[in-house]
Amino acid sequence: MSTWRERWAEQLSALGLGQVIVALEVGAEPYAQRDAASLGASGLRSRVLDLRDLGLVEKNADVSDYLNSGAGSRVALLSCLKQEVER
């Protein structure tokens, strides 16, 4: 479940960010889509990073699980993020 607050989108927009990548835990994809829509409504470009693309399949696994597992690397994560941005 996402704890996203609408006011955060406004705050990020006020910071002048051009794009935000949403990466919620596995199983929370509908919430990630909703959060991305909230960011879009505030004028920000947003993308959802599907953590299953990094090989995470266990429900509730998140980016920290990926990095702490030893199977994931920061380089691979950054590469995946870069691909999302370039889409």
N, C-alpha and C positions, 0 to 999 in steps of 0.2 A: 504494500500500500504506500502511496506517495504522501509525503507531508508537505507538498508544494503549496506555497501561498502566492496568490495573484500579485500581491504587492512586490514580491521578489522580481517578477518580470519587469515591473516598472522601474525598480532600482537598477537592474542590469541594463535596461535601456538607457537610463539616465547616465550610466557610466560610459556610454558610447560604444558598447560592445557591438560588433557587427553580426556575430554568429555564436550560437551556443549549442553544444552537443549534450543531449540528455542521455545518461547511461544509468538506468535504474536496474535493480536486481532482476535476475531471471524469474519470469512469472509475472512481472509487473509491467509488461509491454503495453497493455491498455492505458495504464497510468502515465507511462512515458509519452504516449501519443497525446494524451490530454495536456500534459505539461508543455509539450512542444507547441501545441495549439495556443496555449496561454502566452507563450513567448512570442509567437507570431502575431497575436492580437496586440502586443505591445510594440510591434514594429521590428522585432528581431528575427533574423533568419535562424532557424533551428533544425536540427537533425536528431534522429534517435539512433543511438548506437546499440544494436542488438548484440548483447554479450554472448549469445549463442554462437555468433560468428567468430568469437575467440575460443570456442570450444567449451564454454561453460554450459552445463546442462542441468546441474542440480538446482532445484527450486530455491530461490532466495540468494543464490550466489551473486556476488557483486564484484566490482573492480578490485577491491582489496583482496577478495578470495583468489582472484586470478593472479594477482601479483605475489601473494603469500604462498601460493601452491608450489612454487618452484617450476611449474610447467609454463607459466606465463612470464613474459619479460616486458620491461618498460619499452624497449625498442619495438616489439610487436604491437603493443598497445598504441604507441604513438603512430605507427604505420597505419593501423586500422583507423585511428582518429583522422589522420591526414586523408585517407581515402574517403571518409565521410564528408570532410570539408570540401573536397574536390568534386564531389558528385553534383 
